[in-house]
Amino acid sequence: MPVHDYAALSYWLEDVGALDPRPSLDGSTSCDVAVVGAGFSGLWTAYYLLRNDPSLNVVVLEREIAGFGGSGRNAGWCNATMLGVTPRALTKKYGAAGAREMLEMLRSRIGAVQEACSSEGIDAHFRHSGVLRIARGRHELPALATKWDELEALGLADGIVRLDRDETRARIDVQGAEAGLFDPNVAWVHPGRLVRGLAEAVERHGGTVYERTPVTAVEPGPRPRVTTSTGVVEARNVVLASEAYTTQLPGSHRRLIPLYSLVVLTEPLSPAQWAEIGWDGGEGLSSCCLTVDYLSRTHDGRILFGGRGAPYHYGSRIDGTFDRHRATHDRLRGHLVSWFPSLADVRITHEWGGPLGVPRDWMPNVFHDRTAGVAGAFGYTGQGVAMSNLAGQALADRLTEKDTRVSRLPLIDHRSRNWEPEPLRWTAVRALQASLFRTDARGERTGRPPSGWSIAERLTSH
């Protein structure tokens, strides 16, 4: 296998120090649980398995290094406000009580991640700072109101603060801000430090992490087998935790579509620049646009601006060359300046991106098939930092037969139907992306909110 410059994948991996790969699997072996993927989902599952039962032989198989995928490239939001779908969609599927229970349990993940960082000595720069969602323009006001209404309907609006135009701009000077909604149920972490620290914690608790060990096939059955490029692992249970990269396993290319989310990162801002902007609370930021944007203030005084929009690639292809897309990165730089015109001359020091997994119904897939001996956790649509912790604990409890509130969540055992075959998939996704861009542009131009009736809006109103 070619050796990657892993530090070049994201600022987070550049900032964690040495990234020398752990040894690869050398020959065949057996274990109790084989976990495919050393990202947040796989490592949280392994971590909680070993905390539940230290006698277990847990093996984690990673194609590259721990944190190579989305876990080492995201915005650092430990977002406990959504599961990839809206509270309304959860209520429609599971009823008000089920939706409320899942969102309450998701909110508890902030404390769970903080506790793990503390007990394992992981310096992930944990910051419980919340998120401020901003209506940038009057056309985004209805979407902001809907977010409040859906949480209030479930009795989950306590602690969430609605801000008018002046209150929002007093908190942070965002061009075009008309209103804001502050939700405290988001924390910020250094994702590179968290994922690398989790891998070390798994090893301290007795697990084994094999890196640069590509999995080429998973064979379910009474004694499932995982075939890699360097040997076969036989296990009592296999956990699929490879997020967007799940599509590269035989027979799984339609389980998810890999959509690319891209990021630009500024140089550290000066005290004068921060004084002009505000943003003293360090909360995450996003607008209510359909094409998705997200901003973070990093531990060392930079601004991270990320968003969707990079094109979907035919056949659900994933390739390192897709991590950077000039047109999208230029657009993100332009959006950053539109938020903060005073930063027109700020220098962009890093650009990166990567694929996230999107299921057909946008619902995370967390399941355990006892007959097949296969469990899985993937499909977070970019909301996986908190959800992966919940999924990892749920799978660990299921696999060790612990009857807990987490293991009984109605989301567990959800599996989405497959996406359509190509070329329908490519045609539909590309058309959907283009329609969302047009809708956002029309709202900015006219000041009128989206109608909610277009095909694109209906398909993404999860």
MIDORO-52126 format. One record per residue (C-alpha): residue in three letters; residue number from 1; x, y, z. Coordinates in nm, 3 decimals. Each point is the difference from the previous one (the first is absolute). Last residue first. Layout:
// residues N
residu/num/X/Y/Z
ala/NUM/X/Y/Z
...
// end
This chain:
// residues 462
residu/num/X/Y/Z
his/462/-3.605/1.497/0.714
ser/461/-0.094/0.279/-0.235
thr/460/0.263/-0.104/-0.256
leu/459/-0.225/-0.178/-0.253
arg/458/-0.280/0.255/0.046
glu/457/0.236/0.290/-0.054
ala/456/0.148/-0.153/-0.316
ile/455/-0.342/-0.085/-0.143
ser/454/-0.114/0.358/0.049
trp/453/-0.286/0.060/0.240
gly/452/0.170/0.161/0.297
ser/451/-0.061/0.342/-0.150
pro/450/0.347/0.124/0.082
pro/449/0.001/0.336/0.180
arg/448/-0.030/0.328/-0.191
gly/447/0.276/0.259/0.028
thr/446/0.019/0.016/-0.379
arg/445/0.370/-0.047/-0.075
glu/444/0.103/-0.188/0.313
gly/443/-0.304/-0.226/-0.028
arg/442/0.064/-0.063/-0.369
ala/441/0.362/-0.092/0.071
asp/440/-0.104/-0.250/0.267
thr/439/-0.254/-0.160/-0.235
arg/438/0.248/-0.016/-0.287
phe/437/0.263/-0.169/0.218
leu/436/-0.257/-0.252/0.123
ser/435/-0.105/-0.077/-0.357
ala/434/0.357/-0.065/-0.113
gln/433/0.062/-0.247/0.282
leu/432/-0.326/-0.183/-0.069
ala/431/0.076/-0.027/-0.371
arg/430/0.343/-0.147/0.080
val/429/-0.158/-0.245/0.244
ala/428/-0.273/-0.109/-0.240
thr/427/0.221/-0.050/-0.305
trp/426/0.273/-0.180/0.194
arg/425/-0.244/-0.236/0.170
leu/424/-0.199/-0.072/-0.316
pro/423/0.318/-0.094/-0.189
glu/422/0.054/-0.201/0.213
pro/421/-0.203/-0.208/0.241
glu/420/-0.246/0.158/0.247
trp/419/0.105/0.040/0.361
asn/418/-0.053/-0.295/0.230
arg/417/-0.262/-0.011/0.272
ser/416/0.099/0.137/0.336
arg/415/0.071/-0.226/0.297
his/414/-0.130/0.080/0.348
asp/413/0.091/-0.260/0.258
ile/412/0.057/0.261/0.270
leu/411/-0.198/0.318/-0.062
pro/410/-0.268/-0.107/0.247
leu/409/0.252/0.019/0.286
arg/408/0.015/-0.326/0.196
ser/407/0.379/-0.035/0.006
val/406/0.033/0.355/0.135
arg/405/-0.249/-0.055/0.282
thr/404/0.197/-0.306/0.100
asp/403/-0.032/-0.378/-0.022
lys/402/0.361/-0.114/-0.024
glu/401/0.040/-0.293/-0.234
thr/400/0.373/0.059/-0.063
leu/399/-0.064/0.057/-0.372
arg/398/-0.308/0.211/0.067
asp/397/0.175/0.217/0.258
ala/396/0.298/0.051/-0.230
leu/395/-0.230/0.082/-0.289
ala/394/-0.187/0.263/0.201
gln/393/0.323/0.146/0.141
gly/392/0.147/0.039/-0.347
ala/391/-0.322/0.145/-0.140
leu/390/-0.018/0.264/0.273
asn/389/0.364/0.094/-0.050
ser/388/-0.048/0.004/-0.377
met/387/-0.296/0.235/0.044
ala/386/0.214/0.264/0.170
val/385/0.265/0.032/-0.272
gly/384/-0.224/-0.134/-0.276
gln/383/-0.209/0.285/-0.136
gly/382/0.140/0.004/-0.355
thr/381/-0.274/-0.210/-0.155
tyr/380/0.036/-0.255/0.285
gly/379/-0.019/-0.312/-0.218
phe/378/0.193/-0.255/0.204
ala/377/-0.023/-0.245/0.289
gly/376/0.002/-0.374/-0.064
ala/375/-0.043/-0.345/0.145
val/374/0.067/-0.335/-0.163
gly/373/-0.028/-0.348/0.152
ala/372/-0.235/-0.098/-0.280
thr/371/-0.259/-0.149/0.236
arg/370/0.051/0.267/0.265
asp/369/-0.052/0.289/-0.242
his/368/0.096/0.307/0.204
phe/367/-0.098/0.343/-0.126
val/366/0.075/0.372/-0.012
asn/365/-0.077/0.171/-0.332
pro/364/-0.024/0.378/0.035
met/363/-0.308/0.146/-0.172
trp/362/0.042/0.204/-0.319
asp/361/-0.275/-0.208/-0.168
arg/360/0.222/-0.134/-0.282
pro/359/0.306/0.000/0.224
val/358/0.265/0.275/-0.030
gly/357/0.362/-0.080/0.090
leu/356/0.255/0.279/0.019
pro/355/0.286/0.043/-0.242
gly/354/0.303/0.220/0.050
gly/353/0.128/0.354/-0.004
trp/352/0.305/0.220/0.031
glu/351/0.127/0.354/-0.024
his/350/0.257/0.158/0.230
thr/349/0.173/0.336/0.043
ile/348/-0.267/0.241/-0.126
arg/347/0.132/0.353/0.052
val/346/-0.227/0.280/0.118
asp/345/-0.034/0.284/-0.248
ala/344/-0.378/0.008/-0.026
leu/343/-0.031/-0.058/0.375
ser/342/-0.189/0.324/0.070
pro/341/-0.278/-0.129/-0.225
phe/340/-0.088/-0.271/0.257
trp/339/-0.289/-0.220/-0.117
ser/338/0.049/0.092/-0.367
val/337/0.375/-0.046/0.050
leu/336/-0.053/-0.356/0.121
his/335/-0.241/-0.066/-0.287
gly/334/0.264/0.104/-0.252
arg/333/0.257/-0.233/0.156
leu/332/-0.259/-0.277/-0.015
arg/331/-0.061/0.072/-0.369
asp/330/0.371/-0.021/-0.073
his/329/0.015/-0.337/0.178
thr/328/-0.297/-0.121/-0.202
ala/327/0.145/0.108/-0.335
arg/326/0.343/-0.144/0.079
his/325/-0.116/-0.341/0.115
arg/324/0.227/-0.168/0.253
asp/323/-0.074/-0.333/0.163
phe/322/-0.103/-0.135/-0.341
thr/321/0.360/-0.092/-0.089
gly/320/0.000/-0.241/0.293
asp/319/-0.258/-0.213/-0.175
ile/318/-0.343/-0.126/0.093
arg/317/-0.236/-0.104/-0.277
ser/316/-0.371/-0.034/0.072
gly/315/-0.050/-0.137/-0.354
tyr/314/0.017/0.346/-0.155
his/313/0.150/0.269/0.220
tyr/312/-0.211/0.243/0.204
pro/311/0.113/0.356/-0.058
ala/310/0.140/0.223/0.277
gly/309/-0.292/0.193/0.142
arg/308/0.022/-0.038/0.375
gly/307/0.149/0.245/0.245
gly/306/0.280/0.094/0.231
phe/305/0.147/0.314/0.152
leu/304/0.264/-0.038/0.270
ile/303/0.105/0.323/0.168
arg/302/0.335/0.014/0.179
gly/301/0.078/0.101/0.358
asp/300/0.213/-0.288/0.127
his/299/-0.280/-0.207/0.156
thr/298/-0.208/0.032/-0.314
arg/297/-0.303/0.218/-0.063
ser/296/-0.236/-0.215/-0.201
leu/295/-0.227/0.068/-0.297
tyr/294/-0.259/-0.207/-0.182
asp/293/-0.177/0.026/-0.334
val/292/-0.278/-0.208/-0.150
thr/291/-0.143/0.008/-0.357
leu/290/-0.351/0.070/0.128
cys/289/0.095/0.324/0.171
cys/288/-0.093/0.043/0.365
ser/287/0.329/0.149/0.113
ser/286/0.262/-0.166/0.216
leu/285/0.219/0.089/0.293
gly/284/0.177/-0.197/0.270
glu/283/0.045/0.174/0.333
gly/282/0.329/0.165/0.099
gly/281/-0.172/0.224/0.253
asp/280/0.197/0.311/-0.097
trp/279/-0.135/0.001/-0.356
gly/278/0.071/0.374/-0.031
ile/277/0.086/0.093/-0.358
glu/276/0.182/0.329/0.056
ala/275/0.170/-0.119/0.319
trp/274/0.108/-0.319/-0.176
gln/273/0.169/0.202/-0.274
ala/272/0.172/0.224/0.258
pro/271/0.124/-0.301/0.199
ser/270/0.158/-0.134/-0.323
leu/269/-0.146/-0.296/-0.183
pro/268/0.189/-0.329/-0.027
glu/267/0.031/-0.095/-0.370
thr/266/-0.323/-0.107/-0.158
leu/265/-0.138/-0.345/-0.065
val/264/-0.198/-0.116/-0.304
val/263/-0.214/-0.314/0.008
leu/262/-0.172/-0.244/-0.234
ser/261/-0.284/-0.251/0.039
tyr/260/-0.009/-0.273/-0.262
leu/259/-0.301/-0.225/-0.041
pro/258/0.051/-0.376/0.016
ile/257/-0.331/-0.170/-0.081
leu/256/-0.103/-0.274/0.235
arg/255/-0.117/-0.362/-0.008
arg/254/0.031/-0.013/-0.380
his/253/0.370/-0.100/-0.015
ser/252/-0.048/-0.267/0.267
gly/251/0.019/-0.328/-0.194
pro/250/0.378/-0.018/0.016
leu/249/0.142/0.262/0.237
gln/248/0.084/0.339/-0.153
thr/247/-0.333/0.153/0.102
thr/246/0.096/-0.047/0.366
tyr/245/0.257/0.275/-0.067
ala/244/-0.270/0.258/0.075
glu/243/-0.017/-0.119/0.366
ser/242/0.254/-0.280/0.067
ala/241/-0.148/-0.139/0.319
leu/240/-0.109/-0.349/-0.097
val/239/0.014/-0.207/0.319
val/238/0.076/-0.373/-0.029
asn/237/-0.108/-0.255/0.259
arg/236/0.129/-0.337/0.121
ala/235/0.315/0.058/-0.198
glu/234/0.226/-0.142/-0.271
val/233/0.260/0.240/-0.136
val/232/0.164/-0.081/-0.334
gly/231/0.340/0.124/-0.114
thr/230/0.206/0.273/-0.166
ser/229/-0.233/0.158/-0.256
thr/228/-0.292/-0.049/0.235
thr/227/-0.278/-0.257/0.018
val/226/-0.241/0.026/0.291
arg/225/-0.170/-0.321/0.101
pro/224/-0.326/-0.061/0.183
arg/223/-0.036/-0.306/0.226
pro/222/-0.371/-0.085/-0.006
gly/221/-0.023/0.188/-0.330
pro/220/0.097/0.321/-0.174
glu/219/0.295/0.028/-0.244
val/218/0.161/0.344/-0.004
ala/217/0.224/0.086/-0.294
thr/216/0.300/0.212/-0.105
val/215/0.103/0.153/0.332
pro/214/0.313/0.212/-0.045
thr/213/0.264/-0.036/0.275
arg/212/0.209/0.316/0.013
glu/211/-0.069/0.010/0.375
tyr/210/-0.066/-0.285/0.241
val/209/-0.143/0.113/0.334
thr/208/0.001/-0.257/0.280
gly/207/-0.218/0.033/0.309
gly/206/0.120/-0.048/0.356
his/205/-0.129/0.306/0.185
arg/204/0.318/0.193/-0.074
glu/203/-0.043/-0.081/-0.370
val/202/-0.352/0.141/-0.007
ala/201/0.125/0.313/0.179
glu/200/0.274/0.048/-0.262
ala/199/-0.257/-0.016/-0.279
leu/198/-0.221/0.243/0.193
gly/197/0.286/0.249/0.027
arg/196/0.049/-0.005/-0.376
val/195/-0.370/0.061/-0.053
leu/194/-0.022/0.280/0.260
arg/193/0.325/0.176/-0.094
gly/192/-0.099/0.009/-0.366
pro/191/-0.353/0.111/0.081
his/190/0.104/0.304/0.208
val/189/-0.328/0.028/0.184
trp/188/-0.293/0.241/0.014
ala/187/-0.320/-0.058/0.193
val/186/-0.361/0.028/-0.114
asn/185/-0.319/-0.009/0.205
pro/184/0.003/0.367/0.102
asp/183/-0.235/0.103/-0.283
phe/182/0.001/0.369/-0.096
leu/181/-0.252/0.105/-0.263
gly/180/0.075/0.313/-0.197
ala/179/-0.169/0.281/-0.188
glu/178/0.045/0.230/-0.299
ala/177/0.374/-0.043/-0.065
gly/176/0.100/0.157/-0.333
gln/175/0.369/0.040/0.081
val/174/0.090/-0.183/0.318
asp/173/0.116/0.211/0.295
ile/172/-0.016/-0.245/0.287
arg/171/-0.183/0.035/0.331
ala/170/-0.116/0.355/-0.059
arg/169/-0.101/-0.108/-0.351
thr/168/-0.229/-0.271/0.137
glu/167/-0.155/0.224/0.262
asp/166/-0.064/0.273/-0.259
arg/165/-0.168/-0.235/-0.245
asp/164/-0.209/-0.187/0.254
leu/163/0.127/-0.290/0.206
arg/162/-0.183/-0.318/0.098
val/161/0.163/-0.193/0.282
ile/160/0.002/-0.375/0.051
gly/159/0.038/-0.093/0.367
asp/158/-0.330/-0.185/0.008
ala/157/-0.123/-0.063/-0.354
leu/156/-0.030/-0.379/0.034
gly/155/-0.369/-0.036/0.084
leu/154/-0.058/-0.194/-0.322
ala/153/-0.209/0.276/-0.160
glu/152/0.259/0.252/0.120
leu/151/0.269/-0.182/-0.198
glu/150/-0.202/0.010/-0.323
asp/149/-0.107/0.362/0.052
trp/148/0.356/0.122/0.057
lys/147/0.137/-0.158/-0.318
thr/146/-0.307/0.123/-0.190
ala/145/0.067/0.358/0.105
leu/144/0.351/-0.020/-0.146
ala/143/-0.136/-0.138/-0.328
pro/142/-0.260/0.279/-0.014
leu/141/0.270/0.268/0.053
glu/140/0.226/-0.116/-0.286
his/139/-0.160/0.222/-0.269
arg/138/0.046/0.298/0.229
gly/137/0.375/-0.009/-0.050
arg/136/0.269/-0.191/0.181
ala/135/-0.214/-0.187/0.252
ile/134/0.261/-0.112/0.251
arg/133/0.046/-0.323/0.191
leu/132/0.214/0.052/0.307
val/131/0.150/-0.320/0.135
gly/130/0.104/-0.102/0.350
ser/129/0.326/0.072/0.186
his/128/0.092/-0.316/0.187
arg/127/0.372/0.012/-0.081
phe/126/0.218/-0.313/-0.010
his/125/0.357/0.082/-0.103
ala/124/0.045/-0.368/-0.096
asp/123/0.259/-0.066/0.271
ile/122/-0.079/-0.369/0.050
gly/121/0.094/-0.105/0.354
glu/120/-0.213/-0.313/-0.009
ser/119/-0.230/0.095/0.290
ser/118/-0.034/0.362/-0.111
cys/117/-0.046/-0.065/-0.371
ala/116/-0.244/-0.280/0.079
glu/115/-0.200/0.224/0.235
gln/114/-0.016/0.280/-0.259
val/113/-0.124/-0.242/-0.266
ala/112/-0.268/-0.136/0.232
gly/111/-0.104/0.347/0.118
ile/110/-0.054/0.115/-0.357
arg/109/-0.164/-0.332/-0.077
ser/108/-0.289/0.076/0.237
arg/107/-0.152/0.221/-0.268
leu/106/-0.035/-0.304/-0.224
met/105/-0.192/-0.176/0.276
glu/104/-0.238/0.292/0.025
leu/103/-0.038/0.003/-0.378
met/102/-0.078/-0.371/-0.006
glu/101/-0.248/0.021/0.287
arg/100/-0.182/0.296/-0.152
ala/99/-0.036/-0.174/-0.335
gly/98/-0.135/-0.315/0.165
ala/97/-0.250/0.192/0.213
ala/96/-0.118/0.215/-0.292
gly/95/-0.059/-0.294/-0.232
tyr/94/0.265/-0.217/-0.163
lys/93/-0.015/0.078/-0.374
lys/92/-0.197/0.324/-0.010
thr/91/0.168/0.120/0.319
leu/90/0.345/-0.065/-0.144
ala/89/-0.094/0.193/-0.315
arg/88/-0.125/0.293/0.208
pro/87/0.316/-0.006/0.213
thr/86/0.196/0.046/-0.325
val/85/0.225/-0.265/-0.153
gly/84/0.377/-0.037/0.018
leu/83/-0.024/-0.093/0.367
met/82/-0.035/0.353/0.134
thr/81/0.086/0.226/0.294
ala/80/0.284/-0.191/0.162
asn/79/0.267/0.138/-0.233
cys/78/0.353/-0.072/0.113
trp/77/0.118/0.255/-0.255
gly/76/0.369/-0.032/-0.085
ala/75/-0.037/0.107/-0.361
asn/74/0.078/-0.342/-0.149
arg/73/0.325/-0.140/-0.146
gly/72/0.142/-0.256/0.242
ser/71/-0.325/-0.180/0.078
gly/70/-0.103/0.032/-0.365
gly/69/0.260/-0.248/-0.116
phe/68/0.367/-0.047/0.091
gly/67/-0.071/0.028/0.373
ala/66/0.179/-0.321/0.098
ile/65/0.240/-0.083/-0.281
glu/64/-0.045/-0.151/-0.349
arg/63/-0.231/-0.296/-0.070
glu/62/-0.086/-0.048/0.366
leu/61/-0.079/-0.329/0.172
val/60/-0.092/0.012/0.370
val/59/0.037/-0.325/0.199
val/58/-0.182/-0.066/0.328
asn/57/0.084/-0.303/0.217
leu/56/-0.249/0.035/0.284
ser/55/0.112/-0.047/0.360
pro/54/-0.045/0.368/0.083
asp/53/-0.380/-0.037/-0.034
asn/52/-0.214/0.316/0.008
arg/51/0.300/0.236/-0.013
leu/50/0.149/-0.211/-0.276
leu/49/-0.319/0.015/-0.204
tyr/48/-0.031/0.371/0.075
tyr/47/0.342/0.075/-0.149
ala/46/-0.047/-0.230/-0.300
thr/45/-0.331/0.165/-0.088
trp/44/0.145/0.348/0.057
leu/43/0.294/-0.095/-0.223
gly/42/-0.211/-0.132/-0.283
ser/41/-0.245/0.288/-0.005
phe/40/0.263/0.274/0.051
gly/39/0.232/-0.122/-0.273
ala/38/0.209/-0.315/0.004
gly/37/-0.205/-0.200/-0.252
val/36/-0.111/-0.363/-0.015
val/35/-0.040/-0.131/0.356
ala/34/0.069/-0.369/0.063
val/33/-0.160/-0.132/0.319
asp/32/0.084/-0.320/0.190
cys/31/0.329/-0.067/-0.174
ser/30/0.172/-0.219/-0.256
thr/29/0.320/0.032/-0.200
ser/28/0.141/-0.020/-0.352
gly/27/0.331/0.137/-0.117
asp/26/0.175/0.329/0.071
leu/25/-0.256/0.265/0.089
ser/24/0.168/0.335/-0.054
pro/23/0.221/0.167/0.258
arg/22/-0.095/0.348/0.122
pro/21/0.048/0.284/-0.246
asp/20/0.232/0.289/0.089
leu/19/-0.218/0.304/0.049
ala/18/0.225/0.207/0.229
gly/17/-0.143/0.330/0.119
val/16/-0.367/0.085/0.041
asp/15/-0.014/0.330/-0.193
glu/14/0.047/-0.132/-0.355
leu/13/-0.283/-0.243/0.067
trp/12/-0.230/0.285/0.101
tyr/11/0.114/0.225/-0.286
ser/10/-0.124/-0.260/-0.241
leu/9/0.117/-0.272/-0.242
ala/8/0.352/0.142/-0.030
ala/7/0.109/-0.159/0.330
tyr/6/-0.073/-0.342/-0.151
asp/5/0.260/0.036/-0.274
his/4/-0.113/-0.331/-0.136
val/3/0.218/-0.308/-0.040
pro/2/-0.083/-0.203/-0.308
met/1/-0.121/-0.355/0.071
// end
